[in-house]
Amino acid sequence: MHAVIGTPGVFDEPSKRVLFASNLPEWGRHGLVTELQVAFGLSLSVENDANLAALGERSFGWGSSAGTFVYITIGTGVGMCLVINGALYRGARGAAGEVGFLPFGWDEVLEESGKISDTYLGMFEEATSAEAIVRQAQKLGLPASLSPRQIFDAAQQGDSKALAVVEQEGHRLALAIAVITAVLDPELIVLGGGIGQRGELLLPPLERRLQQLTPLRPRIVTSKLEDDSVLLGSIATALEVAHNLVFQHYVNSNDGNWTSNLGLGRS
């Protein structure tokens, strides 16, 4: 049996800690992963939630027909996964796709000291996440009690202030996509998360802004899997781990003679 846990941030294998998950207090403390392994009583892997969403999309959604694509999730936080030639790309330290740290979107988030604290979410995340949408709505005079979902619903009903909030969100996402496209040239960009799934509202201003920023034109879609993308990615990951464990057991149990059993022959 194998369990997969999806989390914001980056799982650091050497320290067994989750880094850059400031939205989950105490989640990055030492010993947490070991405690989870004991609690589950199973073999366990910890994976970034955007990575899992992309793996779900690769197995069951739009990504199944694209060798190189990008999955961007926008909700409580902002994350991204790169799938290059069908394989998840992690980078040197597992932090590939941490687009929340892109240095644009909202200059006010920089601390006066010029230093970045351990709880720093990233300039781009501060500018585009759910909290940012609520802040912008309040600046334009919308009630403070409105959630991001309610703001998008109001925009869908034609509220001019809510539409302005959505337009700004689309413009800011276009900045990130212009950068990503210039570097990676993906076949496809998939938007997910509670905010990213509102493509009927986000995509028009996003694509208009993108046309002003770059001649590169990636195809942009919203996730086929909606709220199930992380779950399906976890299932795909667990199945892959199980397959590898079974194959390894088969090889070991045949005491090195597995090539002949597979019909590959021996010299």
N, C-alpha and C positions, 0 to 999 in steps of 0.2 A: 504494500500500500504506500502511496506517495501523496503528500499534501503540497499545494502551491498557495502561497500568500502573495497577493498583489498589494503594493504600497507606493505612495509617492516617494520621490527621492531616489537615492542610489544605494544599493546594497553593497557594502564594502566587505568582500570575502575575507581578507586577512584579519580584520578586527571584528567580524561578525556583527557589524552595526549598520543601521540605515542612516545615511547622511542626507542632508538637505531636505528633511521632511518637517519643516518648522510648523506646518499646519496641524501636526500630531504631536502634542507635547509628550515628552518622555519616550517617544517611539524610537529615538536614536540612542538610547542609553545602552551601556555595556551589559551583556548578559541576556538581553531580551530574546534574541533568536534561540539561544540555548533553552531558555524557559519555555518557549513555544514548542520546541522539539520534544521536550519532556511532557508538556501538556497534551500534545497530539499523539504521542507515542508512535509516530510514523517517521519515515524519511521525509525531509522537508526542504523545499526551495523557496527562497524569497526573491521576488521579481518586481521590477518597476511596473506600475499599473499601465502606463502608456505602452510599454513593451508588450505586456500581455494583450492589451486591446489590439495592437498591430498584429500580433500572432493569431488572434482570433479572426481578424479581418483577412489575414493571409490564408487561413484554412477554410473560412466559411463565408467570406464577404468579397468586397471589390478586389482585395489584394490577391485573390486566387488567380487572377488573369493578368497581374502586373509583376514583373520581375523586380523592379526597383520602384518603391513607393514610400511615401512619408505619411505617418499617422500623427495628427495633432489633436490633443485633447484639451478642451477649454471648459473649466468648471470652477470648483473651489480653488484649484490651482491650474497651472498651464504646463503641459508636458508634450514631448514628441518622441517618436521612435522612427529610426531609419531602417528600412529593409532593402538591402542591396543584393541584387542577383538572388533573391529568394531567401537570404539569410539576414537575421537580425544583426545590426552593427552596433557594438557597445562602446567602441573607442578604447583608449589605453587604460582608463581607470573606471570604465563602466558608466561614464557620465555623458556619453554621446546622446544628444537630444534634450539636454537640459536648457531648453530655449528660454525658460524664465529668466535666465541670466543674460540674455541679449541686452546690450547697453543702450536701449532706446525705448521710447514709449511714454515715459513720465519722469522728467528730471527731478521732480520734487522729492522722490524717494531717496535720493542720495543724502547721506547724513552730513551734517555740517563739518564733522571732523574729517570727512573724506575716507573714513575707514568702514569696512563692511563687517557687521556683527555676525555671530553664529546663527542668528535667527533671520538673517536677511533672505527674503524670498526671491529677490531679483527684480530689476527694473521693469522688464517686460511683463513678468507675472503680476507685479503691483499695478500695471497699467491695463491689463486685459482680463484678469480673473473676475470672479463673481463680485467680490468686494469692490473692485474698481467700477463695475457697472452700477452698483448701488450708489457709490460716491458721486459718480457723474450725474446720475438721475437726480440726486438731491441738489447738486449745484444748479441744475436747470429748473428746479422748483417742484419736482415730483415728490410725493410723500415719502418720508424716511422709512415707513413701514413696508414699502413695496420690496418684494424679493426680485431677483433677476428674472425668474420665470414670469412674474406678474408684469415686469417692465416690458419683456418681449411680447407678452400677450396684449399689453396696451398698444405697443407699436403695430401689432397685427391688426388692431382695431382702428388704426389711423391716428393715434395720439401723436402730435407733432414733436413734443418733448421726448417721448419714448423713442420715436423714430430717429431723432438726433443722437440719442445714446447708442442705438444700434449701429447707426452710420459710423460713428466714431470707433466703435468696436471693430467694425469691418475694415476701416482704414488702418487701424493699428495691426490687425492680423495680416493685412496685405504687406506691411513692412517686413514682417518675419518671413512670409512666403516668398517675397522677392529675393531675400538673402538666401534662403534655403534653395530656391530654384537656381540661382546663379552658381551656387557651390556644387549641388548634387545633380541637377537636371533630372528630376524624377519623372516617371511616366504618369504618376498619379499622386494627388494629395487628398487624404481622407480626413475629414473633420469629425471629431466625436466629443463626448462629454455633454453635460447638461446644456451648456451654451453652444458648443460647436455643432450640435445636432439641429439647431434652429436655422438651417440653411436657407429656408424660404425667405428669411429676413436678412441673414448675414451675407449670403453670396452676392446679391446685386451690388451693394456698396463695396464689398471686398474686391470683386472683379473689376469694377469701374476704377478703383484706386490702383489696382495692379496694372491696368493698362496705362496708367500715367507714370508708373515707376519702372517698368521693364518691358522689353519686347518679347521676353520669354513667356509662354502661355501654357502652364501646366493645367491638366484637367483637375478640377476640384469638385469633390462630391462629399456628401455626408454619409456617415457610416451606415452600412446595411444592417448592422447588428444592434444598433441603438444602445439600450442600457445593458445588453448582454455581452458586449464585446470583451470586457475583462474576464467575465466568467468563462466564456468560450475559449479565450486565450489560455486561461488556467487549465481547462480540460485538455486542450491541445498539448500544452507543456507536460502535464502529468502523463498523458498517453505516450509522448515521446520518451520520457524518462523510463516509464514502464517497459516500453519496447526495448530500450537499450539494456535495461537490467535483465530482461528475459534472454536477449541475445548473448549477453555476457555469461549468463548462467549456462546457456547451451554450449558455448565454446569451452568453458571451464569443465563442464561435466563430461565432455568428450575427450578430455585429456590430450588436447593437441591434435586429435585426428579429425577435427571438424571439416577440414578441407575435402577429405575424401567423401564424407557424408553429404557434403553440398555438391558433389560431382565436379569439384575443381581439380581433382587429381593431385598426386604428389610425385616429385622427381627423386 
